[in-house]
Amino acid sequence: MRVSAGTLRWVVVGVFILSSALNYLDRAVFNALAPELQKEFALSAKDFGYLISAFSAVYAFSSPLMGLLIDRLGLVRGSVLVVGAWSLVGMGTGLATTFAALVVCRAALGLAEAGGIPASGKAMALYLAPADRALGAALSQVGLTIGSSAAPRLASFLAPLYGWRSVFFVGGALGFVWIPVWLWISRRVRPFAGEDLPPEPAAGQQPPAGSTRSDRAKASGDPPQARSPGAGDIVRDVRFWSLIAANILAMTVYSLWTNWTTLFLVTRFGLTQDDANRTYAWIPPIFATAGGLFGGWLAGRMIRGGVEVRSARLRVAALGATLALITAAAPAVPSAALATAAMSAGLFAVTCLSVNYYTIPLDLFGAARAAFGVAGLTSAYGLMQTFVSPIIGDWSDRFGWSAVCSTVAVLPLISIAVLYLAFRGRA
């Protein structure tokens, strides 16, 4: 039976879902092994926060550069380079013997993994029709959940048998299995024909005859656009900076439960690292993906029902911010199971919010500048995590987890207030 070209292009999407899973697996095994790494390297929770910062700072500044590199090299060579690099660094982490070596490994992983999302996005643009790209992007998020959920399970299986270093070796080695699979697929599947459009003319050049911008837009399935704001217009727009500020505040909940879950369960409830990873730590990432899908669905339903677009997004985000208050309950409940339920609900709530925050730049600035707008939010998240992670570690040691969780829980509501003030009275 002959397989259609359209079906084969979805195979490419599946391959990049796997790359996203490996991307998050290689970064998340570090968090799953936090208690054992603390003992091995005599780390305080604040020291562990600095290791998260080393990854986050490099990741934040490298993302735009890695995107440019992948565009320059092309998807095939670019994706092979970044997957190979982060896999090698992941394996190298298993050889670290000092705190300084861990810092170098985390920073190097941040550099390599900064190319993961740009590569996946480029794959969706090249291989899917415009009408299918939103679904492709949603499916990419499934890869993040697979990786985040698999890391604790992998750690709980390998670490007791072969030691913590084996987890890094195996996790990194999986990337070298992915590379030949992608090379084989890439030689057999052609990109979507709609991408073979004449490029925009350079300054001073005339567009090819019969190929106006409107024509190209029609051919690609995108509507003709009015004049898009330039980057300078965007950075002078107070709404852009309000979004960045709101994202920094709200995503502290996401940063907390994607980096500290295992350590929280061990120190608050006295679990072993293996019990925490095997029984509980893999559950919250699943609810993060569910929250994102729910937030997108609910906003879409409200918009189709006649609610103004930005109003719908802010209403759904406000609902998520309110539900995120449950984060404060995680250290107060009597059992690890109930704490996991609170963590899961908090992640569900904040991703319900975040998918709408990350869509607002498209609403404000149009498709032509959406990437620039979203890049601002992504970089801001990385910088937030750089500075907040040592504080979380320090507070958890000095004041306990209740102080951390209670503070973080109210920040999404403050973020909503920031946006309402910035958008009030603006068309």
CORSUL-V100767 format. One record per helix or strand of 3 or more residues. SS is the DSSP state (A for helix, B for strand). FROM is the first residue (numbers start at 0). LEN is the number of residues. If there is no record, write none. Layout:
{{SS	FROM	LEN} {SS	FROM	LEN}}
This chain:
{{A	4	28} {A	33	8} {A	44	29} {A	74	19} {A	98	29} {A	129	33} {A	163	23} {A	192	3} {A	212	8} {A	230	5} {A	237	13} {A	251	8} {A	260	9} {A	272	9} {A	283	21} {A	308	21} {A	335	30} {A	366	32} {A	400	23}}
